[in-house]
Amino acid sequence: MRVRVLAAAAVAVLTVAGTTSCGGSADDSGAVTLKLGFYAAAGDPADTTMRQLVKEFEAANPSIKVQLEVAPYVKFFERLRTQIAGNQAPQVWLSDGVLVQEFAARGALADLSDRVKSVNAADYSGIELNRDAQGRVFGFPQGAQTPVLFYNKKLFAEAKVAEPTAEWTYDDLAAAAKKLTKDTNGDGKPDVYGFRAYSPGFTESWWPIVKAFGGDVVTDGGRKVVIDSPQSTAGLDWMLRAMGKDGFAPDYVTTEAMGKGVVHTLFATGRVAMSYGIYARTLPAQSAGVDFGVAPLPKGPAGRGNVAIVNSWVVSKAASPAQNDAAWKWITYFSGEGPQRKWAELGEAIPINKKVATTALAPDRGPVFLESLDAATDLGTNAVWSEYTEALAKRMNEALSGATPVAAALQSGQKEAQEVIDRFYAGKTQ
């Protein structure tokens, strides 16, 4: 799942060194040309840092010539799917974590399971979250995201409300949010809400809430949709009360009308006192000068509902043996302490190198993110994640907007999402 908000821009392609070898494994000098793809807006900090790391990698590995293919998120993956179909994909690329199983199921990725055995898995976060239903690993972690509870310290102090703790339940969250909700101009509508319950990005909204209340989304290796349950109903009902009669969260219509970009800045602009947010949300809050803290997600009847996304490096199945070796060298290089520290300076993702993560993250926030990541399950990834979650989210949003009763929305959502999954897996044994 995309964690950077990237502006639409033309494809930027840069040859860092050497010339394209049209997929060949080596030129006349014996140097291997490695086509490396990643998504970023041209000139943004991630783009700049990645190019610097590539130059350092080439200097340390003079027998490998790297050719970069870079584009903004949407354009990158649109082009990538066309490249895969034409056997022209980069030999190594950065994949959104939720898309790894899609590419693997379509035969585009090399199995990295044996490669991963050569590293100490305990030194990295996210490897286990990358295993498919058969235990295979098709992607090596690049950066991780997991939602926690962001809270505005100034607003808590002004309302004389105690800050969140690791022992908070959803009842505690609701009680505090009511006290934090304020109508400062007397027009009868809150100017500051205690909590943002709904988000177009369900990782920071209904998905962890459903799990906290004891529901689930998919089971059986991502092949069975199970969201139609009393527990899921209880989670959605809590959200509806928050946005409705309890009134401590902006309602669906108000939130959706703001647009995704605005929704994700509600906390940074002080319009909500608390919000679920992935690690990338620290950037706008810091840029806005918000004095904020983070706490673990509150406990529901079934626990916290932690989930995570692990964006990962993947290797093309069409890569030659020499390119495959070069791609793994790049992956292990990027995962090393030096590159990980440089990447951590961007502040956009939790470093997957645990040694770096424990020292590079802010001491008052890092442990919360790392503990939440360690406790997280994946986001129901499978070969048709984009399609089945789109079908499901449509019905969930109908329920949260009040357009459809919760029970009917869950029933329809489960049926339609299951149909998407069944169409793909029909007749497949793995």
C-alpha positions as CSV (number, residue, x, y, z in Angstrom):
1,M,0.0,0.0,0.0
2,R,1.3,3.4,-1.0
3,V,2.6,5.3,2.1
4,R,3.8,8.5,0.2
5,V,1.4,10.9,-1.3
6,L,3.0,11.4,-4.7
7,A,2.0,14.0,-7.2
8,A,1.2,12.9,-10.8
9,A,4.2,13.5,-12.9
10,A,5.8,12.2,-16.1
11,V,7.9,9.1,-15.9
12,A,11.5,9.9,-14.9
13,V,14.0,7.4,-16.1
14,L,17.7,7.8,-15.3
15,T,20.6,5.7,-16.4
16,V,23.0,5.8,-13.5
17,A,25.8,4.0,-15.2
18,G,26.4,1.9,-18.3
19,T,23.9,1.2,-21.0
20,T,20.9,-1.0,-21.2
21,S,21.8,-4.6,-22.0
22,C,18.2,-5.5,-23.2
23,G,17.8,-8.0,-20.4
24,G,21.2,-9.7,-20.9
25,S,23.2,-10.8,-17.9
26,A,26.5,-9.2,-18.7
27,D,28.3,-7.1,-21.3
28,D,31.6,-7.8,-23.0
29,S,33.5,-6.6,-19.9
30,G,31.7,-9.1,-17.8
31,A,29.7,-6.4,-15.9
32,V,26.1,-7.2,-15.1
33,T,23.4,-4.7,-15.9
34,L,20.7,-4.6,-13.3
35,K,17.5,-2.8,-14.0
36,L,16.1,-1.5,-10.7
37,G,12.6,0.0,-10.4
38,F,11.0,2.0,-7.6
39,Y,8.2,4.5,-7.2
40,A,8.8,8.2,-6.2
41,A,8.1,11.6,-7.6
42,A,11.1,13.0,-9.4
43,G,13.3,15.0,-7.1
44,D,11.5,14.2,-3.8
45,P,13.7,13.2,-0.8
46,A,13.1,9.4,-1.4
47,D,14.2,9.8,-5.0
48,T,17.3,11.7,-4.1
49,T,18.3,9.3,-1.3
50,M,17.7,6.2,-3.5
51,R,19.9,7.6,-6.2
52,Q,22.7,8.3,-3.7
53,L,22.5,4.7,-2.4
54,V,22.6,3.3,-5.9
55,K,25.8,5.2,-6.6
56,E,27.4,3.9,-3.4
57,F,26.3,0.4,-4.2
58,E,27.9,0.6,-7.7
59,A,31.1,1.9,-6.2
60,A,31.2,-1.1,-3.9
61,N,30.2,-3.5,-6.7
62,P,32.0,-2.3,-9.8
63,S,30.9,-5.4,-11.7
64,I,27.3,-4.3,-11.5
65,K,25.8,-1.5,-13.6
66,V,22.5,-0.2,-12.3
67,Q,19.9,1.3,-14.5
68,L,17.1,3.0,-12.6
69,E,13.5,3.1,-13.7
70,V,11.5,5.6,-11.5
71,A,8.0,6.9,-11.7
72,P,5.2,8.2,-9.3
73,Y,3.3,5.4,-7.6
74,V,0.3,5.0,-10.0
75,K,2.3,5.4,-13.2
76,F,5.0,3.0,-11.9
77,F,2.6,0.1,-11.3
78,E,0.6,0.7,-14.4
79,R,3.8,0.5,-16.5
80,L,5.1,-2.4,-14.4
81,R,2.1,-4.6,-15.2
82,T,2.6,-3.9,-18.9
83,Q,6.3,-4.7,-18.6
84,I,5.6,-8.0,-16.8
85,A,3.3,-9.0,-19.6
86,G,6.0,-8.2,-22.2
87,N,8.8,-9.8,-20.2
88,Q,10.5,-6.4,-19.8
89,A,10.1,-5.8,-16.1
90,P,13.1,-4.6,-14.0
91,Q,15.2,-7.4,-12.5
92,V,14.6,-6.0,-9.1
93,W,11.9,-3.5,-8.0
94,L,10.3,-2.0,-4.9
95,S,6.8,-3.4,-4.5
96,D,3.9,-2.1,-2.4
97,G,3.7,-4.8,0.2
98,V,0.1,-5.6,-0.5
99,L,1.0,-6.4,-4.2
100,V,3.8,-8.9,-3.6
101,Q,1.4,-11.9,-3.6
102,E,-0.3,-10.6,-6.8
103,F,2.9,-10.6,-8.7
104,A,4.0,-13.9,-7.3
105,A,0.7,-15.6,-8.1
106,R,1.1,-14.5,-11.7
107,G,4.5,-16.1,-12.0
108,A,6.4,-12.9,-12.2
109,L,8.7,-13.3,-9.1
110,A,11.6,-15.4,-8.1
111,D,11.2,-17.4,-4.9
112,L,13.6,-15.9,-2.3
113,S,13.0,-18.5,0.3
114,D,16.5,-20.1,0.0
115,R,18.1,-16.6,-0.2
116,V,16.4,-15.6,3.0
117,K,17.8,-18.6,4.8
118,S,21.2,-17.1,4.4
119,V,20.4,-14.1,6.6
120,N,19.6,-14.0,10.3
121,A,15.8,-13.3,10.1
122,A,15.8,-12.1,13.7
123,D,17.8,-9.0,12.6
124,Y,14.9,-7.8,10.4
125,S,11.3,-6.9,10.8
126,G,8.6,-8.1,8.4
127,I,10.1,-11.3,6.9
128,E,7.4,-13.4,8.4
129,L,4.7,-11.1,7.2
130,N,5.9,-11.7,3.7
131,R,5.4,-15.5,3.8
132,D,2.6,-16.8,1.6
133,A,0.2,-19.6,2.6
134,Q,2.8,-22.2,1.6
135,G,5.5,-20.5,3.7
136,R,7.4,-19.1,0.6
137,V,9.0,-15.7,0.6
138,F,8.8,-13.6,-2.6
139,G,9.8,-10.3,-1.2
140,F,12.4,-8.9,1.3
141,P,11.3,-6.1,3.5
142,Q,12.2,-2.5,2.6
143,G,10.1,-0.4,5.0
144,A,7.2,-1.1,7.3
145,Q,4.0,0.7,8.3
146,T,1.7,-0.1,11.2
147,P,-1.1,2.0,12.7
148,V,-0.9,3.4,16.3
149,L,-2.9,6.0,18.2
150,F,-1.6,9.5,17.6
151,Y,-2.7,12.1,20.2
152,N,-2.3,15.9,20.5
153,K,-0.6,16.7,23.8
154,K,-1.7,20.3,23.8
155,L,-5.3,19.5,23.3
156,F,-5.2,16.9,26.0
157,A,-3.6,19.3,28.5
158,E,-6.2,22.1,27.7
159,A,-9.1,19.7,28.2
160,K,-7.4,18.3,31.4
161,V,-7.7,14.7,30.0
162,A,-5.1,12.1,30.9
163,E,-3.0,11.0,28.0
164,P,-3.5,7.5,26.5
165,T,-1.8,4.5,28.0
166,A,-1.1,1.0,26.9
167,E,-4.1,-0.1,29.0
168,W,-6.7,1.9,27.2
169,T,-9.8,0.1,25.9
170,Y,-12.3,1.3,23.3
171,D,-14.4,2.6,26.2
172,D,-11.5,4.6,27.5
173,L,-10.9,6.0,24.0
174,A,-14.6,7.0,23.7
175,A,-14.7,8.6,27.1
176,A,-11.6,10.7,26.4
177,A,-12.8,11.7,22.9
178,K,-16.0,13.0,24.2
179,K,-14.2,15.4,26.6
180,L,-11.9,16.5,23.8
181,T,-14.6,17.4,21.4
182,K,-15.2,21.2,21.4
183,D,-17.5,23.7,19.7
184,T,-15.3,26.8,20.0
185,N,-17.4,29.2,18.0
186,G,-20.8,28.4,19.3
187,D,-22.3,27.3,15.9
188,G,-23.5,24.0,17.3
189,K,-20.9,22.0,15.4
190,P,-17.6,20.7,16.8
191,D,-14.5,22.6,15.6
192,V,-12.3,20.0,17.2
193,Y,-13.3,16.3,17.4
194,G,-11.9,13.9,19.9
195,F,-11.1,11.1,17.4
196,R,-11.2,10.4,13.7
197,A,-12.9,7.1,13.3
198,Y,-13.3,6.8,9.6
199,S,-10.6,7.1,7.0
200,P,-10.6,6.2,3.3
201,G,-7.4,4.2,4.1
202,F,-8.9,1.3,6.0
203,T,-5.6,0.4,7.5
204,E,-6.1,3.3,9.8
205,S,-9.8,2.8,10.3
206,W,-12.2,-0.2,10.2
207,W,-9.8,-3.0,9.5
208,P,-8.0,-2.9,12.9
209,I,-11.2,-2.0,14.7
210,V,-13.0,-5.0,13.3
211,K,-10.1,-7.2,14.4
212,A,-10.0,-5.6,17.9
213,F,-13.7,-6.5,18.3
214,G,-13.0,-10.2,17.4
215,G,-13.9,-10.1,13.8
216,D,-11.6,-10.9,10.8
217,V,-11.5,-10.2,7.1
218,V,-10.0,-13.3,5.5
219,T,-8.7,-16.6,6.6
220,D,-7.4,-19.8,5.0
221,G,-4.3,-18.2,3.4
222,G,-6.4,-15.3,2.1
223,R,-9.0,-17.5,0.3
224,K,-12.0,-17.2,2.6
225,V,-13.7,-14.0,3.4
226,V,-15.2,-14.1,7.0
227,I,-16.1,-10.4,7.7
228,D,-19.8,-11.1,8.1
229,S,-19.9,-11.9,11.8
230,P,-21.4,-10.5,15.0
231,Q,-17.9,-9.3,16.0
232,S,-17.4,-7.3,12.9
233,T,-20.9,-5.8,13.4
234,A,-19.9,-4.7,16.9
235,G,-16.8,-3.0,15.5
236,L,-18.8,-1.1,12.9
237,D,-21.5,-0.2,15.4
238,W,-18.8,1.4,17.7
239,M,-17.6,3.5,14.7
240,L,-21.2,4.5,13.9
241,R,-21.9,5.6,17.4
242,A,-18.7,7.6,17.4
243,M,-19.7,9.4,14.2
244,G,-23.4,9.6,15.2
245,K,-25.1,9.8,18.6
246,D,-21.8,10.1,20.6
247,G,-20.6,12.8,18.2
248,F,-16.9,12.7,19.0
249,A,-15.8,11.8,15.5
250,P,-16.5,13.6,12.2
251,D,-19.2,11.6,10.3
252,Y,-18.6,9.7,7.1
253,V,-20.1,12.3,4.7
254,T,-18.1,15.1,6.3
255,T,-14.8,13.1,6.3
256,E,-15.3,11.8,2.7
257,A,-16.1,15.2,1.4
258,M,-12.7,16.5,2.6
259,G,-10.8,14.2,0.2
260,K,-8.0,11.8,1.1
261,G,-5.3,14.5,1.2
262,V,-7.3,16.5,3.8
263,V,-8.4,13.5,5.8
264,H,-4.8,12.6,6.4
265,T,-3.9,16.1,7.7
266,L,-6.8,16.4,10.1
267,F,-4.6,15.4,13.0
268,A,-1.7,17.6,11.8
269,T,-4.0,20.7,11.6
270,G,-5.5,20.1,15.1
271,R,-9.0,19.3,13.9
272,V,-8.9,16.0,15.7
273,A,-7.2,15.3,19.0
274,M,-6.6,11.6,18.3
275,S,-6.3,9.5,15.1
276,Y,-5.0,6.2,14.0
277,G,-2.0,6.7,11.9
278,I,0.8,4.7,10.2
279,Y,4.4,5.8,10.7
280,A,4.3,8.1,7.6
281,R,1.8,10.3,9.4
282,T,4.6,11.5,11.7
283,L,5.9,13.7,8.8
284,P,2.9,16.1,8.4
285,A,2.5,16.3,12.2
286,Q,6.1,17.2,12.7
287,S,6.0,19.7,9.7
288,A,3.0,21.4,11.3
289,G,4.8,21.7,14.7
290,V,2.3,19.6,16.5
291,D,3.4,18.4,20.0
292,F,2.2,14.8,19.7
293,G,2.6,11.4,21.2
294,V,1.7,7.9,20.1
295,A,0.3,5.1,22.1
296,P,-0.7,1.5,21.3
297,L,-4.1,0.9,19.7
298,P,-6.7,0.5,22.4
299,K,-7.8,-3.0,23.5
300,G,-11.0,-4.4,22.2
301,P,-12.7,-7.6,23.3
302,A,-10.1,-9.5,21.2
303,G,-7.1,-7.3,21.8
304,R,-5.6,-4.5,19.8
305,G,-6.1,-5.5,16.1
306,N,-2.6,-4.7,15.0
307,V,-1.9,-4.9,11.3
308,A,1.1,-4.0,9.1
309,I,2.2,-3.3,5.6
310,V,5.7,-4.3,4.6
311,N,6.9,-2.7,1.3
312,S,9.4,-5.1,-0.2
313,W,12.1,-5.7,-2.8
314,V,11.2,-8.4,-5.2
315,V,13.2,-10.1,-8.0
316,S,11.9,-10.9,-11.4
317,K,11.6,-14.6,-12.2
318,A,12.8,-13.7,-15.7
319,A,16.2,-12.4,-14.4
320,S,19.2,-14.3,-15.5
321,P,21.2,-16.1,-12.7
322,A,23.8,-13.3,-12.8
323,Q,21.1,-10.6,-12.5
324,N,19.4,-12.6,-9.7
325,D,22.7,-12.7,-7.8
326,A,23.2,-8.9,-8.4
327,A,19.6,-8.2,-7.2
328,W,20.2,-10.1,-4.0
329,K,23.4,-8.1,-3.5
330,W,21.4,-4.9,-3.8
331,I,18.7,-6.2,-1.4
332,T,21.2,-7.2,1.3
333,Y,23.1,-3.9,0.8
334,F,20.0,-1.8,1.2
335,S,19.0,-3.8,4.3
336,G,22.4,-3.1,5.9
337,E,23.1,-0.7,8.7
338,G,24.5,2.2,6.7
339,P,21.8,2.4,4.0
340,Q,19.1,1.8,6.5
341,R,20.3,4.8,8.6
342,K,20.2,7.0,5.6
343,W,16.7,5.8,4.6
344,A,15.5,6.3,8.2
345,E,16.4,10.0,8.0
346,L,13.5,10.4,5.6
347,G,11.1,9.5,8.4
348,E,8.6,7.9,6.0
349,A,8.8,4.2,7.2
350,I,9.9,2.1,10.1
351,P,13.4,0.7,9.3
352,I,13.3,-3.0,8.8
353,N,16.9,-3.4,10.2
354,K,16.1,-3.8,13.9
355,K,19.4,-2.5,15.1
356,V,18.8,0.7,13.2
357,A,15.2,1.0,14.2
358,T,15.9,0.8,17.9
359,T,18.3,3.7,17.6
360,A,17.0,5.8,14.7
361,L,13.4,6.3,15.8
362,A,12.4,8.9,18.3
363,P,12.8,7.4,21.8
364,D,9.3,8.4,22.9
365,R,7.6,7.0,19.8
366,G,9.8,4.3,18.4
367,P,9.1,1.6,20.9
368,V,5.3,2.0,20.4
369,F,5.7,1.5,16.6
370,L,8.1,-1.4,17.0
371,E,6.0,-3.2,19.5
372,S,2.9,-2.7,17.4
373,L,4.8,-4.0,14.3
374,D,6.0,-7.1,16.2
375,A,2.4,-7.9,17.2
376,A,0.9,-7.2,13.8
377,T,-0.7,-9.6,11.3
378,D,-0.7,-8.9,7.5
379,L,-3.5,-7.0,5.8
380,G,-5.2,-10.1,4.3
381,T,-2.9,-10.2,1.3
382,N,-3.5,-12.6,-1.6
383,A,-3.3,-12.6,-5.4
384,V,-6.3,-10.4,-5.9
385,W,-5.9,-8.1,-2.9
386,S,-6.6,-4.9,-4.8
387,E,-9.8,-6.3,-6.3
388,Y,-11.3,-8.0,-3.3
389,T,-10.6,-5.1,-0.9
390,E,-12.1,-2.7,-3.3
391,A,-15.3,-4.7,-3.4
392,L,-15.4,-5.1,0.3
393,A,-14.5,-1.4,1.1
394,K,-17.4,-0.3,-1.1
395,R,-19.9,-2.1,1.2
396,M,-18.1,-1.1,4.4
397,N,-18.3,2.5,3.4
398,E,-22.1,2.1,2.6
399,A,-22.5,0.8,6.2
400,L,-20.4,3.6,7.7
401,S,-22.2,6.3,5.8
402,G,-25.6,5.0,7.0
403,A,-26.7,4.2,3.4
404,T,-27.0,0.4,4.1
405,P,-27.6,-1.4,7.4
406,V,-24.5,-2.9,8.8
407,A,-25.8,-6.5,8.6
408,A,-26.7,-6.2,4.9
409,A,-23.5,-4.4,4.0
410,L,-21.4,-7.1,5.7
411,Q,-23.3,-9.9,4.0
412,S,-23.0,-8.3,0.5
413,G,-19.4,-7.4,1.1
414,Q,-18.4,-10.9,2.1
415,K,-20.3,-12.4,-0.9
416,E,-18.8,-10.0,-3.5
417,A,-15.3,-10.2,-2.1
418,Q,-15.5,-14.0,-2.0
419,E,-16.6,-14.1,-5.7
420,V,-13.5,-12.1,-6.7
421,I,-11.2,-14.5,-4.8
422,D,-13.0,-17.6,-6.1
423,R,-12.7,-16.4,-9.7
424,F,-8.9,-16.3,-9.4
425,Y,-8.3,-19.4,-7.4
426,A,-10.8,-21.7,-9.1
427,G,-9.0,-24.9,-10.0
428,K,-5.7,-23.8,-8.4
429,T,-4.3,-26.1,-5.7
430,Q,-1.7,-23.6,-4.4
